[in-house]
Structures are given as C-alpha cells and as structure tokens.
Amino acid sequence: MKWPKDRLTRFEVARIISARALQIALGAPVLIKTESKNPREIAREEFIAGVLPLTVKRTLPTGESETIEIKKAIKNWIKERGI
C-alpha cells in the first residue's frame, strides 16, 4: 500500500518541523513575522503558514522513492486537523 503523495505521515511532519527548527537555531532567516523567539515554535508557525522551503523524499518498501508536493500536503494536514 502506498501512502498518498498529497499526505504527510506524523513522522514526516515531526522531521520537517525539527529540521526547520535546527536551521533557525543555526541562524537561518525566519520566513514569517512572529513574536516568538523559540526556534521550534517559529518552525511550527512556518509549517502552518505553508512557507517551508523543504522537500520530502519518501523511500518506499519496494526501493522506489518519490518526492512529495509539500505545499499541498501541508494544506491537507492542516485541514484534516482543523488547525
């Protein structure tokens, strides 16, 4: 069974937010206006705003890999959770 390309797993979401938080903590520019100083909170706000400059490459059990359309997947994630 393949996971839909327009959906993210909870593990992918955690990885995306933590990777972006690390980038911010190391001095990457923040892509949104926010009052927060916490890199994890900023990364989460960027995720919800859909402005993350990241790509998800998913490796399937068959050995194939696929690239995920992250903006659409984030919109679906937010819509599913009512955020």
Secondary structure, 3 states (H helix, E strand, C coil): CCCCCCCCCHHHHHHHHHHHHHHHHCCCCCCCCCCCCCHHHHHHHHHHHCCCCCCEEEECCCCCEEEECHHHHHHHHHHHHCC
